[in-house]
Amino acid sequence: MQRVSVLVGLSLALLSGRAGPSAAQQAAETTLTVEGFLQKDEQFDIWTIVAPLPLHTLGVQTFVLPLVGNVDRWSRHRNQYVAARGRVARLPGGGTPGIGIDVENMSVRPPPRTSHRTVDHGLTLHADVTLSVVPDRFAWRDAQGETGVNPIALFTISNRRQTAIMFVLPTNNFLCISVNDSSGGGHWDSTTTVLNPDARRFAVQRGGILRDAIRLPPEAAPRPGRYVAHVGICDVDDYDISAEFDVQ
């Protein structure tokens, strides 16, 4: 069975940050391009773009921008990082955030500063591994206080071989992550786990993708500067990868 863990709780995490109306009042609508993760809110049956940094437009500040209009045509991009261009307008029913985007075009793209590596062992293994810290440049606080940013390390393995890639984990540990200050002044590490011993065995099917997101807390990168995140499958060789990000 293919394991696909995709940004669970990301929308809620970003909504928990600072959001709401800003002081400035702007026009009733505007056209712009928004980057973020395309998500489906099953509870309210709405599609949203979850932005890595707060979006400021039409007098509103928000991390989550609902889609309006013909939204089902973009469903193939679910849980992927996209750039969407369209018309942003206030919603007649108000609510939070009170604005929505009618998307004209949308494309999948890698987040900024995504690291790539290829694992190629001939007939036995061929996979693409990527790592991004999203956003790749952020501040925990600004002149108004906490920014509400919730950075994540997004790790993927794409299977390029003709058969499934099988994984058998020796323990319940799944992803191991470390973050180091590039100046050598700090180190943080953490480990995610699978729920039970049965989950230690899983497969990424032909053409499939394993995707997981690890939230980075403030203690992972507490001071302004450049950092390097390193992620891999615990106790399994071949899939380790690093990516840089900056704290302002």
Secondary structure, DSSP 8 states (H G I E B T S, - for coil): -B-----TTHHHHHHTSS-EE-S----SEEEEEEEEEEEEETTTTEEEEEEEEEEEETTEEEEEEEEESS-GGGGGGTTSEEEEEEEEEE-TT--SS-EEEEEEEEEE---TT-EEEEEE-TTS-EEEEEEEEESSEE-SEETTEE-----EEEEEEEE-SSS-EEEE-SSSEEEEEEEEETTS--EEEEEEE-SSGGGGEEEE-TT-EEEEEEE--GGGS-SSEEEEEEEEETT-SS--EEEEEEE-
